[in-house]
Amino acid sequence: MSNQKSEKELAARSKELEYAATNLSAEEIAETYARLGEVEYTARALGIACRFRGVECVRALVEGGASFHAPLTNYMYQTYGSYGDDLSVLLLDNFPDRTITYFVVTRQIYKSVTCADGSALSPLPFEERVKVVDYLNEHAEQVEFDLGELLYFAIMFNDLRMTKALEQRGAGFSEQRVKTLAEKGKPKDLCIWTCLLERLSAENFVTVLTRIVEKVGGKLHCTDGVYKACEDKLYTFENLDFYFNNFEPPKINKTDVMKRSIDLGSVSGLQFAEKSGWLAPKKRDEMIAYANEKNAIECTAWLLDFKNRTADLADERKKAEKKIERELNANPNSAAELRKVWSFKKLEDETLIITNYRGKQTKITVPAKIGKSAVTAIGKEAFSPFRSRVCHGREFFRTITEITLPDGIAEIGEMAFDSCLALTTVVVPKSVSVIGKAAFANCKGLTVTVERGSYAEEYCRENDVKFEEK
């Protein structure tokens, strides 16, 4: 017999037991179970009996060997849509309206079960389900029933009646459950926890989780998944305050929280942002613009009032001006940036002479000014790899290909470009009136660009330097 056929036969037995739990008396259920023999998946039948049939039918199933165990087989998944559900949650009054990944099977049978004659079973009265709880608790190990786990789901589903009944029976969280919530548990437990958090409403967020924190006896562990499950509830002062005080570490995206508060018209979320110091001037103005764009009138009014109450406008203006100044100085042509690139000295006439290049460009334009001072001279060996002190390795100066000198340069020092082997172009303005000895020595591929009739043209002719006119 193939594994697939064996699984189908086992599933068929499960279906027949489920039929018996739905339609037959306790005595007939016991007879059916005895005839079937081994039944692998009994959780669904037991869950139906717990919710709809009562303690006698539950006893008949348990005495036959039924439990809440759910086998992890592909065929069972294909047959029932899920496996791994804790079907004891069918004993609860409340069940979440929003989908929870691990409760597909439970959802299918929560509200009603259809009998063979087409009629629908209604859930047992609460007192009858409590009797079932007591019976199951007496046989807890046999049926794989955990009073503490049922309490966990009762709290998370905000089932107040069952929560009270279970607490009266001494139910508490297991060590493993506390570890999952306070530290980090098994992946499946964490997945169910985040699913449960996700389906919590914003209105019940604090009420429900306050009970969970009491049972855990400390803060709840926060992962990225936990935060993601909580984030759509974090837009009121109460929920945010609870989250920050009871989740560790409290992951948060402050901008998203404030925008969500504005989207939902929650002034209290913005009040929490004020308390927490999130509304620095720049962020405050960003939120004012966002609230205005969303036509969130109350939030806009609150933010404007907050600004009026807290802003030091003179100080903010001063900071804004300093920011503008920094941005200007960050311009590559600003004095601050040019001082990083050029070494220079001040001459007697308050103009500057370039003494060295500290930048990284191989195509260089010498500035006409640095700050308020004009550049009027290129110093001795300023670009030569053989100068006594260089800011780069000497090889860098042999890679420079182009240099453009601005109008206003009057003098080019001796050996200013000596042995710049890759240098192909130097643009020399008409303002140059002095060019020192060997200024372009050992620059074999160089062409100097000059203006007709300039001193530079005369110099090139006399010193056999290749040149071309502009």
N, C-alpha and C positions, 0 to 999 in steps of 0.2 A: 504494500500500500504506500503510495507516495506521500510525502510530507504534506503537500497541498490537499490531497484527498482526506488525510487524517485531520487536518485543521478544519476542513469543511464539515466533517462529521461531528467534530467537537463543537463547532459553532452551531450546528443544527440542534444538538442537545441543549446548548445554552438558550437557543430560541424557544425550544419546547418548555424548558423550565420557566422561562419568562412568561410564556403563555399561561402556564399553570398558576404562577404568582399573580397574574392579572385576573384570571377567570374562575379558578377553582377554589374549593374550600380548603381549610388547613389540612384536613384528613386526606383529601385528594392530592394536595401538593406533596404530602409525605409519600403517598403511594407512587406518584409520578417520579419523584426523586429516586425512590428505591428501584423502580424499573429502569431508569436511565443509567444508573450506576455513576461512572465518572463523568462529571460536568466541569469543564475547565474554567469557563467564565460564568460566575454566578453573581457578580456585583450588581448587574442591572436588575436581575430578578429580585435580589435582596433589597435594592434601593426602592423598587416599586412597592414591595411589601411594607417597607418602613414608612413610606409616605401615604400610601393609599389603602392598605389592607389591615394593618394592625398587628399586635404582638403575637397572636396565635399563628398567623401565617408566617411571621418572621421566625417564630420558634420552629415551625415545621421545616423551614429552609435551613436554619442553622443546625438543627439536629441531623439533617441530611448531609451536611458538610459545606453549606454555603458560607461564603465570606465576601469581603469587599476587595479581595485580591483581583488585580486586573493583569492578565497575561500580556506580555509585550510581543505580539506576533503581528505580522503584516496583514494576515487574513482578518484578524480581529479588528484591525484598524479599518480595513476596507469595508467590513461588515457594519461596524457601529459608528464609523466616522471619527473615532478617537479611542485611545486607551490611556489608562493612567488616572482617570478621574477618581476623586474621593467621593463616591456616591452616597456616603453618609450625610453629605450636605443636603440631601433631599428631605432630611428631617427639619430643616429650617423653615421659618415663615417667609423670610425675604430671600430673594435671589436676584442678582444684578441684571438690570435690563441690557446693559452693554456687554458685548461679547467678551468672554475670557477664554483664552487659547485652550486651556486644559479642561474646560467644562462643556464641551460640545455635547456629549452624551447626556449630561445632567440637564442641560437646557431642553433637550428633546422631550423629556418626560416630566419636567418640573410642574407645569400647570395642570396637565391632565393626561390620562392614559385611556386609550380606546379599547373597550372589551370586544369580544367576538361578536356580540349581538349589535354592535355599533354604538352602544351607550358609552358614556365617559365616566371614569372614576374621579371622584373629587377628593382633595387632600383630607386626611384625617383631622379631627379637631386637635388643637394644640395639646390638650391633656393626654390624648391617646398617643400622640407622638412622643411625649415625655415618658410614658410607660415603655415605649419601644427603646428609648435611650437607656432607661434603667436596665432593661433586659440585655441589650447589647453590651453595656458596661460590665455586667456580670460575666459575660463571655468574650471579653475584649480581645484577649490574645487569640482565641480560636477564630474570631471573625475579622481580625485585623481592624479593630475599631479603637480609636483614640479619642477619649473624652476631651483632652486638651486641644487636639486638632479641630474638633467640631467647635469648640469655644473660639478658636482663632478665626474660623470662617464666620461664625455667628457675629463676632465683633466686626469683622471686615464687611459683612453684608448688612450691618446695622440692625441686626435682629435682636431687639432689646429683651423680648420675652424669653427667648432661648438662652441668651447670654446670662440672664439672671438665674434661670433654672440650672444651667451648667455650673455656674459659680456656687450655687447652693449645694451642689453635689461635689464640691471641692476640686473642680477642674482647674488646671493651670497649664501653662506652656511647658513643653518638654525642653530639655537642655539643647537638643538639636534645633528646635524652633527658635529659641532665644538666640542661639549662635547665628542662625540665618539672618535674623533681624538686627542683631547688635554687632555682628562681625561680618562674616561672609560664609554662606552655606553652599549647598550643592547647587549646580546650575539649574536643575528643574525647580527646586524650591525658590531660588531667586527669581526665576521666570514667572512663577505663579504669584510671588509677592509683588513684582512690578505690575503684573496684569491686574491684581486686586487694587493696587494704588491708582492705576490708570482709570479704573471704573468708578472710583470714589467721586462723589460730587463735591464741588467747592463748598457747598453748604454743610456737608457732613465731614469735611476734611479734619477739622480740629476735634470734633466730638469723637469720631471713630478712632483716630490715631492717639488721642489722649489715653484711651483704654488700652491700646496696644503698648504704649510706653509704660504704663503702670504694670502690665504683665511682664514686660521685658526687664523692668527695673533699672533702666538707663536709656541712653540715647540710641537712636536707630542709625545703622550704618548707611552711608549715602554713596552710591555708585553713580556713574553716568546714566545708567538705565533707570535707577530710582529717581534721579532728578528729572529725567525726561518724562517719567510717569506722573510726577507731581507738578510740573511746570505750568500746566494750564489751570491749576488751582491757585497759583501764587500771584494774586492781584489784589488781595485785600490785606489790610493791616494785620488782622487776626491770623490769617493763614501764613503770611510771611513771618510774623513774629514767632508763631509756633514752629515753623520750618527751621528758622535759624537757631532756635533754642533746643530743638529735639533731634536734629539730623546732624551727623558728624562724618566727614567734614561737609559743611553746607555749600555744595556747589551752586553757583548762581550766575546767570547772565543779567546783569543789572539793567542794561539798556532794554533787553527784551521784556523784563518784568515791568519796567515803567511804561513801555509802549503798550503792553497788554492791558495794564491798568487804564491807560487812556482809551484804548479801543473799547473797553467794557464800561467806561465812564466811572471808574472806581477812584474817587478822590482819596480814599483811605490807603490805597496802594502807594499813592504819591506821598502821603503823610509818613508812611513807613520809610520811603526813600529819603525824606527830609531827616527823619530820626537817625537813619543809618549813614548820613553824610554823602549820599550819592549825587546830590544836586549841586555840584560845583558849577560855577558860572557858565562854562562852555556847555556842559551837559544840560543845565537848566534851560539855556536858550534853545538848545536842540529840541528839548521836550516841548517848549512853548511853541516852536514852529510846527512840530509834529501834531500837537493837540489842535492847533489852529487849522492845519491842513485837514484833519479828520473831523473838523467841526464839533469837537468835544467841548461844549461850552463851559460846563462846570469845571472840567479839568484845566482848561485854558485860564479861567478866572482864578482858580486856586493857584496855579503856577505864577500868574502875574502878581497876585497878592504876595506869594512867597518871595518873589523878586523884590517887591517894594519893601517887604519886611526885613530882608536880609542883605540886600546888595549894598556894597560900598562902591557907588558908581565912579567916584574919583579914582579909587584904587584900581577898579576894573579898566578904566580908560588908560591909566598909566601902564598897566600890564599889556593892554592891547597895543599901545604905542611901542612898547619894548619888543613885543612880538614882531611887529612890522619892521622894526629896526633890525632884529635878528634875521628876518627873511631877506631884507635888503643886503645885509652883510653876507648872507649865504650865496648871493649872486657871484658867479665866478669872476666878475669884474669889480667886485667890492674891494675896498682897501684891505679888509680882514683876510679875504681869500688870496689877494695878490701877494700879501706878505708871507703867505705859506709857500708861494711858488718862487719868489724872487728875493735874492740877496742884493742889497744896495747900500749906498752911502750918500749922505747929504753933502753937497758942495757949498762953497762959500756963498753962492748966490741963491741958496735954498732950493736949488734943483737937485735931481738925483742922478747918480751914476750906477748902472747895473754892474754888479761884481760877480754874480753867479746865478745859475738857473737851477731850481730845485724841483721843477715839475717833472712830468713823465711823458709829455707829448713830444713827438719827433717833428711835428710841423708847428712852429712856434711863432706867435705874434707878440712882440715886445709891447707892453702897455705905454700909452702916451703919458699917463699919470698914474701915480700910486697915492691914493688919498687925494690931497689937495696939491701935491707937489708934482711938477712936470719932470719927466725923464728926458735928460739931454745928452747922456753919454753912455757908451758901452765900454766897460773897463778893460784893462789889460788882461788877456787870456780868459775873458769872461766865459766863453764857450769851449775853450780848448781842453782836451783831455789831459794835457800836460801841465796845467796850472798846479801850483803847489798844494792847494786844498780843493777838493771837489766834493759835492754833496752826494753824487751818485758814484757807482763804480765807473772807472775811466771808460769802459767799453760803451756805456750809454751815450756819451758825447760823440762817439764815432758812428752812432745810428741816426743822428739828427739829419733830416733831409731838407727842410725849408725853414728860413728865418725871415720874418718881415719886420723892418724897423719903421716906426711911425714918424710922421712929420713932427719936427721939433728936436729930433736927435741932431746934435751938432758935431759930435766926435765919436770915432770908433777907435778904441785903444789898440796898442801893439798886440799882434798875435791873437786878436780877439776870437778868431775862428780857426786858428792854427790846428791842422790835422783832424778836422771834422771830415772824416773820409767819405761819409755818405751824403754830405751836403751838396745839393744840386742847385739851390736857389737862395740868394740873399737879395732882398729888395731894399735898396738904399734910397732914402728920400733926398730931395734937392737941398734940404736944410743942412745936410752933413758938409762940414767945411774942413774937417781934419780926419785923416785916416792914418793910423799908426803903421809902423814898419811891420811887414809880414802879416798883416791883418788876415789875409786869405791864404797863407802859406799851406802847402800840402793838401789843398782841396782840389784834387785833379779833375773832378767832374763838375766843378762849380761854374755857374753862369750868374754874374751879378746883374741885377736889373737896375738900370739907372735912368735918369731923365736927361734929355739932350741938353748939353751945355753945363751940366752940373759938375761940381768938383769930383764927384765919384767917377764920372765918365773920364775925366782927365787922369785921375789916379789909375784907373784900369788900363788906359792906353799906355801910360808911362811904365807900369809894372807888369805888363804882359799878362793881365788878368782878363779872362774871357768875359764879355759883357753883352747885354742887349738893351735897347732903349724901350721904355714903356710905350 
